Amino acid sequence: MRAVTCVALVALASSPAWAQSQFEKYQKMTAEGSPVELFELSGEELWKKKQGPKNVSLEQCDLGLGAGKLKGAHAKLPRYFKDTDRVEDVESRLLHCMMTLQGRSRAEALKRPFGNANQPSEMEYLSAYVAGQSRSHKLVPGMSHPKEKESYELGKKLFYVRTGLWDFSCTSCHGTEGKRIRMSELPVLSDPKAARPLIATWPAYRVSNSTFKTMQWRINNCFRQMRTPEPDFGSETVNALNMFLTVTAKGETYRGPGTKR
């Protein structure tokens, strides 16, 4: 048995292309049974639920297309919002609506920004619902306003800057072709061909830990893995990196929420 296992491991290590093809088959199988739809349904309930001191729902939240308009909104984020005078992605915009429409404090709205398998967070449910309304829409993040262009340039710089105890940057994992972690290929995210299929499927359900994860979580977790302090939720840092990645992936048809390893 041990000899067979060793042979299999040698074959796997010597054939990255074969390993990736098997992983893609695994992704397809898990996607067919993904519970993403359940997260979307729970998110819709929260979208319509009256909460906070003002006892109102999020149904009048403006995600860039007008109050309450969701079709295609996620695919056009991040973008500049005049009322906050900043570039925001879907999660930072949802936070804004929780605070302004519902009257909730930032601390109360973010008491659990990231959940777990036993208890997903409100933000994760809402992100799943909002993102699902953009299926079949092209990714077209804002790039006309000066602050959108500034955000993109900042995100590009942050993508390459080395930081933390290990002197890592985003390119340490996502800057060279052929890198993998276990069976997961690490795409070169500055390359549109690699960025498009990835960005077009976030947020996503992760099979390995039975949880739904958002892009804010994904970026924060990368900072954690680089042994660098995690940015504040909805910070300019996270929004800028999200802007850089989404602009790199622009033009791709959104197919999320997706299913990941």
CORZI-V200957 format. One record per backbone hydrogen bond with DSSP energy under -1.0 kcal/mol. NH is the residue of the N-H (numbers start at 0). CO is the residue of the C=O. If there is no record, write none. Layout:
# CORZI-V200957
NH/CO
NH/CO
This chain:
# CORZI-V200957
4/0
5/1
6/2
7/3
8/4
9/5
10/6
11/7
12/8
13/9
18/14
19/15
20/16
21/17
22/18
23/19
24/20
25/21
26/22
27/23
28/24
29/25
30/26
31/27
33/30
37/34
38/34
39/35
40/36
41/37
42/38
43/39
44/40
45/41
46/42
47/43
50/55
53/101
54/51
55/50
57/46
60/57
67/60
68/65
71/132
72/69
75/72
76/73
78/87
80/85
84/80
85/80
87/78
92/88
93/89
94/90
95/91
96/92
97/93
98/94
99/95
100/96
101/96
103/97
108/104
109/105
110/107
115/118
124/120
125/121
126/122
127/123
128/124
129/125
130/126
131/127
132/129
133/130
135/253
136/133
138/251
139/74
141/77
148/144
149/145
150/146
151/147
152/148
153/149
154/150
155/151
156/152
157/153
158/154
160/156
162/167
164/226
166/163
167/162
171/168
172/169
173/169
174/170
180/183
183/180
185/178
188/186
190/187
193/190
194/190
195/191
198/194
199/195
200/197
201/198
203/212
204/257
205/210
206/259
210/205
212/203
217/213
218/214
219/215
220/216
221/217
222/218
223/219
224/220
225/221
226/223
227/222
234/231
238/234
239/235
240/236
241/237
242/238
243/239
244/240
245/241
246/242
247/243
248/244
249/246
250/138
251/248
253/136
254/199
257/200
257/202
259/204
